[in-house]
């Protein structure tokens, strides 16, 4: 500790950074004190590293220093601080994290703050997580908000999502489609069916996928017209979705796609027909539609990296 303390006083930023990084591995109260002191360093990189290290100490003494960093002029420092604050402070710091999620000027910081709402786990934060689906920053919309909603969703989620199906932002509509497929039931079929006529192909495609992921008979009838969409992504999504329904009556509607001008659509149709029990078709060697339709939450094997 004597050596680390000496390094923290060095005029060389890289030396101080090394000291803070090493402190992150030291499990003593004295290490927390030194990390707290490092949150006042003149260099933003050192302050940010100190904040991240305090997250893993989980010591309540770090709450106030981390709160102070929410006003830091550097976005990386504020982002590290709000993430650490959510982990260390829990529900006691929810107002601070909510305020940051809604008001910080930086998408980097809002992303971390919305993500922290999910870590805190208080379901009263669900409205803020849903609001984040409309954020101008794609990382906030497509990563932070989704992670938070996954942690916070309850029976009020579907009405909130249904109120957003006509959002002016195509990116938001697409995510709403995804979430309706993940958390919806038969009640969301009309909304998803309507979005099969959306002006943006990615929204139409996501609506088709969502209908398939509901695994209900009502989705099959709604999906059939999408097999003739002008966009190959939508046709392929609809073909894949029909394969998910398990409804063998759709096989005749799928067979014409085996001659589609798009190789992608032909492959998806063949795979879906195979899934539904047609013994005469098979997709190209190595093709797996499941690997193509994985939008947009982190894959399960990587989720432990974001806790």
C-alpha positions in Angstrom: 0.0 0.0 0.0 2.9 2.3 0.7 4.1 2.0 -2.9 0.6 2.6 -4.3 0.1 5.6 -2.1 3.4 7.0 -3.5 2.4 6.3 -7.1 -0.9 8.2 -6.5 1.1 11.3 -5.9 3.2 11.0 -9.0 3.1 13.8 -11.6 2.9 11.1 -14.3 -0.7 10.3 -15.2 0.1 6.8 -16.4 1.7 6.0 -13.0 -1.4 7.3 -11.2 -3.6 5.2 -13.5 -1.6 2.1 -12.8 -2.0 2.8 -9.0 -5.7 3.1 -9.3 -6.0 0.0 -11.5 -4.0 -1.9 -8.9 -6.2 -0.6 -6.1 -9.1 -2.1 -7.9 -7.7 -5.5 -7.0 -7.1 -4.7 -3.3 -9.8 -5.7 -0.9 -9.2 -3.5 2.1 -10.9 -0.4 3.6 -7.7 1.5 3.0 -8.0 0.8 -0.7 -11.5 2.4 -0.7 -10.1 5.5 0.9 -7.4 5.8 -1.7 -9.9 5.3 -4.5 -12.2 7.9 -3.1 -9.3 10.3 -3.0 -8.5 9.4 -6.7 -12.0 10.6 -7.7 -10.6 14.2 -7.3 -7.6 13.6 -9.6 -6.9 16.3 -12.1 -7.1 13.8 -15.0 -10.5 12.5 -16.2 -9.1 9.0 -17.1 -7.9 8.6 -13.5 -11.3 9.7 -12.0 -13.2 7.4 -14.3 -11.0 4.4 -13.5 -11.4 5.2 -9.8 -15.2 5.3 -10.2 -15.2 2.0 -12.0 -13.0 0.4 -9.3 -15.3 1.7 -6.5 -18.2 -0.3 -8.1 -16.5 -3.5 -7.2 -15.7 -2.5 -3.6 -19.4 -2.1 -2.9 -18.6 0.2 0.1 -21.3 2.7 1.1 -18.6 5.3 1.8 -18.2 5.7 -1.9 -21.8 6.8 -2.5 -21.3 10.5 -1.9 -18.1 10.7 -3.9 -19.7 9.0 -6.8 -22.7 11.3 -6.6 -20.4 14.2 -6.8 -18.9 12.8 -10.0 -22.3 12.9 -11.7 -21.5 16.6 -12.2 -18.1 16.0 -13.6 -17.4 17.9 -16.9 -16.2 14.6 -18.5 -18.8 12.2 -19.9 -16.6 9.1 -19.3 -16.3 10.1 -15.7 -20.1 10.7 -15.3 -20.8 7.4 -17.1 -18.5 5.4 -14.9 -19.9 7.1 -11.8 -23.6 6.5 -12.5 -23.0 2.9 -13.3 -21.0 2.4 -10.1 -23.5 4.4 -8.1 -26.3 2.2 -9.2 -24.4 -0.9 -8.2 -23.2 0.4 -4.8 -26.2 2.6 -3.7 -29.1 0.5 -4.9 -32.5 2.0 -4.3 -31.2 4.8 -2.2 -29.6 6.4 -5.2 -32.5 5.7 -7.6 -33.5 9.5 -7.9 -29.9 10.3 -8.9 -29.8 7.6 -11.5 -33.2 8.5 -12.9 -32.3 12.2 -13.2 -29.1 11.3 -15.0 -30.9 8.8 -17.3 -33.4 11.5 -18.4 -31.3 14.7 -18.3 -27.6 14.1 -19.0 -26.5 15.7 -22.3 -24.3 12.7 -23.2 -25.6 9.5 -24.8 -22.7 7.6 -23.2 -23.9 8.7 -19.7 -27.6 8.1 -20.4 -26.7 4.6 -21.6 -24.9 3.8 -18.4 -27.6 5.4 -16.3 -30.5 3.5 -18.0 -28.5 0.3 -17.7 -28.0 1.1 -14.0 -31.8 1.3 -13.5 -31.9 -2.4 -14.5 -29.1 -3.2 -12.0 -31.0 -1.4 -9.2 -34.1 -3.5 -10.0 -36.7 -1.2 -8.6 -39.8 -1.6 -10.8 -40.8 2.0 -10.3 -38.1 2.8 -12.8 -39.8 1.0 -15.6 -41.4 4.2 -17.1 -37.9 5.7 -17.4 -36.6 2.6 -19.1 -39.5 2.7 -21.6 -38.9 6.4 -22.2 -35.3 5.5 -23.1 -36.6 3.6 -26.1 -37.2 7.0 -27.7 -33.7 8.3 -27.0 -31.8 9.8 -29.9 -28.8 7.7 -29.1 -29.0 4.2 -30.5 -26.9 2.6 -27.7 -29.4 4.0 -25.2 -32.4 2.7 -27.2 -31.1 -0.6 -28.4 -28.9 -1.7 -25.5 -29.5 0.3 -22.2 -33.2 0.4 -22.5 -33.6 -3.2 -23.5 -31.4 -4.4 -20.6 -33.4 -2.3 -18.2 -36.7 -3.4 -19.5 -35.6 -7.0 -19.3 -34.9 -6.6 -15.6 -37.9 -4.4 -14.7 -40.8 -5.6 -16.9 -44.1 -6.2 -15.2 -47.8 -6.2 -16.1 -47.8 -2.5 -17.0 -45.2 -3.0 -19.8 -47.5 -4.0 -22.7 -49.8 -1.0 -22.4 -46.7 1.3 -22.4 -45.4 -0.5 -25.5 -48.7 -0.4 -27.3 -48.8 3.3 -26.8 -45.6 3.6 -28.8 -46.3 1.5 -31.9 -46.8 4.6 -34.0 -43.7 6.5 -32.7 -42.3 8.7 -35.4 -38.9 7.2 -35.0 -38.5 4.0 -37.1 -35.8 2.7 -34.8 -38.1 3.0 -31.8 -41.0 1.3 -33.6 -38.7 -1.6 -34.5 -37.6 -2.1 -30.9 -41.2 -1.9 -29.8 -42.1 -4.7 -32.2 -39.3 -6.8 -30.8 -40.5 -6.3 -27.2 -44.1 -7.0 -28.1 -42.9 -10.4 -29.5 -40.8 -11.1 -26.4 -43.4 -10.1 -23.7 -46.7 -10.0 -25.6 -49.7 -12.3 -25.9 -52.7 -12.6 -28.2 -53.8 -9.1 -27.3 -50.8 -7.6 -29.3 -51.6 -9.4 -32.5 -53.7 -6.5 -34.0 -50.9 -4.0 -33.4 -48.3 -6.2 -34.9 -50.4 -7.0 -37.9 -50.9 -3.3 -38.5 -47.2 -2.8 -38.5 -46.8 -5.3 -41.3 -47.8 -2.3 -43.5 -45.3 0.1 -41.9 -43.4 2.4 -44.3 -40.0 1.0 -43.1 -39.0 -2.5 -44.0 -37.1 -3.2 -40.8 -40.2 -2.4 -38.8 -42.3 -4.7 -41.0 -39.7 -7.4 -40.6 -39.6 -7.1 -36.9 -43.4 -7.1 -36.6 -43.4 -10.4 -38.6 -40.7 -11.9 -36.3 -42.6 -10.8 -33.3 -45.8 -12.5 -34.5 -43.9 -15.7 -35.0 -42.4 -15.5 -31.6 -45.8 -15.4 -30.0 -46.3 -19.0 -31.0 -50.0 -18.6 -31.4 -52.4 -19.7 -34.2 -53.7 -16.2 -34.7 -50.3 -15.1 -35.9 -50.3 -17.5 -38.9 -53.2 -15.8 -40.7 -51.7 -12.3 -40.1 -48.3 -13.3 -41.5 -49.3 -14.8 -44.8 -49.6 -11.5 -46.7 -46.1 -10.5 -45.6 -44.7 -13.4 -47.7 -45.4 -11.2 -50.7 -43.7 -8.1 -49.4 -41.6 -6.2 -51.8 -38.6 -6.3 -49.4 -36.7 -9.6 -49.2 -35.9 -9.0 -45.5 -39.6 -8.9 -44.7 -40.4 -11.9 -46.8 -37.6 -13.9 -45.1 -38.7 -12.7 -41.7 -42.3 -13.8 -42.4 -41.2 -17.2 -43.7 -39.1 -17.7 -40.6 -41.9 -16.6 -38.3 -44.4 -19.0 -39.9 -41.9 -21.8 -39.2 -42.0 -20.7 -35.5 -45.8 -21.0 -35.3 -45.8 -24.8 -35.8 -48.9 -24.4 -38.0 -48.6 -27.0 -40.7 -51.4 -25.4 -42.7 -49.0 -22.6 -43.8 -46.8 -25.0 -45.7 -48.6 -24.4 -49.0 -48.1 -20.7 -48.6 -44.4 -21.1 -48.0 -43.6 -23.4 -50.9 -43.8 -20.6 -53.6 -40.9 -18.9 -51.8 -38.7 -21.9 -52.7 -38.5 -20.1 -56.1 -38.1 -16.6 -54.7 -35.6 -14.3 -56.5 -33.7 -13.9 -53.2 -31.4 -16.8 -52.1 -31.9 -15.6 -48.5 -35.7 -16.0 -48.8 -35.4 -19.4 -50.5 -33.1 -20.7 -47.7 -35.4 -19.4 -44.9 -38.5 -20.9 -46.6 -36.7 -24.2 -47.0 -35.7 -24.3 -43.3 -39.2 -23.4 -42.1 -40.8 -26.1 -44.3 -38.3 -28.6 -42.9 -39.3 -27.5 -39.4 -42.9 -27.9 -40.2 -42.4 -31.5 -41.4 -41.8 -31.3 -45.2 -39.4 -34.2 -45.9 -38.6 -33.1 -49.4 -36.8 -29.8 -48.7 -33.8 -28.7 -46.8 -31.9 -25.4 -46.4 -28.4 -24.9 -47.8 -25.6 -26.7 -45.8 -24.7 -24.8 -42.7 -27.6 -22.3 -43.0 -29.4 -21.5 -39.7 -32.0 -18.8 -39.7 -31.8 -18.6 -35.9 -28.4 -17.1 -36.2 -29.7 -14.3 -38.4 -32.7 -13.2 -36.4 -31.1 -12.3 -33.1 -32.0 -8.6 -32.8 -31.1 -6.8 -30.6 -30.4 -7.9 -27.0 -27.0 -9.1 -26.0 -26.6 -12.8 -26.6 -27.0 -14.9 -23.5 -23.4 -16.1 -23.3 -22.3 -12.4 -23.1 -24.8 -11.2 -20.5 -22.6 -11.9 -17.6 -20.3 -9.2 -18.9 -22.9 -6.5 -18.4 -24.0 -7.0 -14.8 
